Amino acid sequence: MKVIVRNPPDSLRLFIHKFWYISADRFDQQDICLPVLQYEFMFNFSEHFSVRDQKDALIIHDEENWISGLYTRPQRTATSGRHETFGVFLKPWAMQSLTGIPASELTNRIVSGSTVFRQSMDEVSGRLRETQDPNAKLALLERFLEKRFSGKDLPAYVIYAADYLQHRPWHHGIIKDLSNELRISTKSLTLAFKKHIGISPGRFLHLRLFNDVVTDLALNPHQSLTELAHRHHFFDQAHLNHLFKSLADLTPGEYRKHVRAGHVQPATPCYLQTASD
């Protein structure tokens, strides 16, 4: 298997977290993908690649490219045969600038790149398919994205607010404190989040807490769930269970069983391998 992960150039660093590429002569695997705080713009030239929702409804079946909005529920992916996928992980505020579509319209949705970008996407996808070298593919995608993001801007306070909610220690009233610091109402902050990020500040914070807990549990699956809840400032384990179940369709205890069974890699704690050959 060939794997490439690289940082974006300075011209794209505001909007893109990572470029990535994966290929294999044969790759048969099924995964459960739990919600993460990032969008994805992805290309697929594999023999087979599909995405299903938690109710097993088919969302993607061998499409060549798509944009994935923020998800607040799990998805199931399956790939088989010759494999080649690549794309970018976008920062939480990048979607509206990239597509011109309010991010809330893409939440819990996967949309074809051709639907959003029309003819320009078909042209780029064709050139990418013809290009053999993986690094040349990523360079071509980089140039496409530089054109899409050129001249795009967004309110600086949206970036500050997202970073604040992602990295500040959680406490009751954190969103109100953020609004006060920015000198805007919580209503204005919510409207900006839904436009640029796709969800409310409260739901964004839920995803952040969920990802913090999943990362912690993947690294230390033998810890007490009560201690886990208290360390992440939940009132009790029942509150942790409720949030976890609402986003993962699993309890923390069920997730821990997957970790102990070797289905989860600590470096990618939101991906559960359910089958492979």
N, C-alpha and C positions, 0 to 999 in steps of 0.2 A: 504494500500500500504506500502511495506517495501522499504526503501531507505537507502543505505550505501554509504558514500563518505569518502575516506581516503587517506592520503598522502602515497607516495611510501617510501620504506626503503632507507637508505643511498646509497645502492648499485645501485639503479635505479633512484636516484634523478636527475642525469644529463639528463636523457632522458624522464622521465615520470612526468606529472603534477599531475594527480589524478587517483586512482582506483575508480570505481563506480559500484553499483548494484541496480537494481530496479525490484520488483516483485509485483504482485497483482493477486488475484483470478479472477478478471475481470477488464479489462482496455480497454476502447474504446475511442480512440482519434485520431484526425488528426491535423498535425502541418505543418507550413512552417518553414523551417530551413534556416536562412540566413548565409552567409559565416562567419566563425570564423578563428582565427589564431591558429589552432591546428589540428593535425591528430587524428584519432580515430581507435582503434583496438577493435572490438565489437563481442560479442557472443549473439546469440538469440535462446532461447528455448521457445518462445511464441507460442500461438496457431496461431496467424497471425501477421506478421510484414512486411511491404513493404516500399520501397523508390522509388520515381519517380522524374524525373528531371522537370525543369520549363515548358517543353513542354508536360508533362504528360507521357513521355516514361518510362516504368518500368525498374528500375535498379536492385532492390533487391526484391525478393519475397520468403519469408520464408526460406532464406538461414540460415545456422547455425553459420557462422562466416565470417567476412570480415574486410578488411582494407580500410579506407576512406582517400584519399589524401586531400590536401588543395583544397577547393572549392571556385571558384570565381563567383558562381551563386547559386541561391536558390534551395533547394530540398523540396519535400513534403513527409512526412512520415505518415503512417497509421498503427495503431495497434488495434486489437480487441480480445476479449476472454481472456483466461488465459495468463498472461504476465510474462516473465522473460527475462531480458536483463542485460548484465554487460560487463565491459571491462575497457579500460584505455584511458585517454586523453594524447596524446603524445606531447612533446614539438616540436616546429617547425622544429628543426634540427634532429629529431630522426629517420625519416623514412628510410633514406639510410643506417644508421647503423643497423636498425632492419631487413631490407629485403635484403640488398645488391643490391637493384635496385636504380638507380638514381631517386631522388625524382621527377624530372620533368616528368618522365614517369608515375607517379601516380597522377599528378595534374588533378583535375576535373574527377577523376575516383574512382570507388569502385571495389576492387579486392578481390576475395575469398581467405581466409587464406590458404585453401588447395592448391590453385594454387601457392602461394608463398612458403609455408613451407612444402608442400607435405605430406608424411606419418606422420611426427612428429605432424602436425596439426590435422590429423584425430585421432591419438592416444590421444592427449591432449583433443580434443573436446569430445571424448567418455568418458574419465575419468571425465570431467567436468559435462557431462550430468548425470552420475551415482552418482555424489556427491550431497547430499541434502542440506548441511549447506552452506549458502551464504558466510560466512567468510572463510570456507574451500575451496570454489570455487576460491575466490580471492587469497588465499594463493597458490593454485595450479597454477593459472595464473601467480602469482608473480615468482614462481620458473621457469616456462617456459621462462619468459622474462629475468630472470637473466642469464639463459644459452644462450639466443639469444644475449644479450648485452655484455656478458663476453668477455673482451679483446678488445672490440670495442672502437675506439677513433675517434675523428674528430678534424679538426683544431680549436684551441682555438679562433682564430679571427672570425670564423663563429658565434660562440655563442656570442661573444662580439658584433659583428655587428648586430645580430638579436635583442639583448637586447637594443642596442643603438637606433635602429629604432623603437622599441616598446615603449621606455620610455623617450627618450629625447624630449624636446619641439620641435615641428615641425617648420621648417623655410625653406625658399627657399635655395637650395644648400646643404641641409642636407646630401645627399648621397655623394656629392663631398667632403664635409668636413670629412665625415666618411672615405672615401678612403684615403684622405690626412693623417688623423690621423693614419691609419693602414699602410701607406706607400706602398699601392698597387694601381694599376690602377682600374678605375671603371669597366673596362672589366673583370679583374681578379675577382673582387668582384661579378660581375654578374654571372660569370661561377660557382663560389663557391656556390652562393645562389641557382642556378638552380639544382646543383648536390645534395646539402644537404637539401634544403628547398623546392625546386620545382618551385619557381617563381623568377622573378627578384627583386632586392631591391626596385625598383619603385613600382611594384605591391604589394610587401609586405607592403610598406608604405601606399598604398591605403587601404589595408585591415585594417591596424592599425587605420587609420583615420576614416574609416567607423565604426569600432567597438567602437571607442571613441564617435562618434556622436550618434550611436544607444544607447549606455549606457546612455549618457547625456539626450537624448530625452525620454527614458523610465522612467527616474527618474523625469523629469520635462516636461511633455507634453504640458504645457500651455505657454511655452516660445515662443518668436518670432523666426521664422526660420531665419530671417535676423541676429538677435543677435547670434543665434546658429552658423551660418556660420562664422561670424566674430570671435567668441570666439575660433573656431577651425582653424583659420587662412586661411580660404578660401577667395579668392578675392571678391566673392559676393555669393549671394544665388544661382544664376544660376550654378556656378561651383560646389557647394554642391549638387544641384539637379542632375547634370550630373553624378558625382561619385556615389551617392547613387543609382540612377536608374540603372547604369551599373552593380552593384553588387547585388542589392536586387530585381530588377524588380518592384520596388515600388519607389515613390517619398517620401521625408521626410514627406510631408503632409499626404500621404496615410498611412505611418507607424504610424504617430501620431494618426490617427483615430483608428487604432488597439489598441494602448495603452489606449486611452480614453474609448474604448469599453470593456476594461478588458481582451483583448486577449493576453497581454504580461505581464509577471512578471519581475519586475526590476532586480531581481537576475539573470535572464536568458533572457536578452533583445533580443537575436538573434533567439528566438523561439516564433512563433506566433501560438496560438491555434486557429484552424479554425472550429473544431467541436468536441464535446464530448458527452458522455451519462453518 
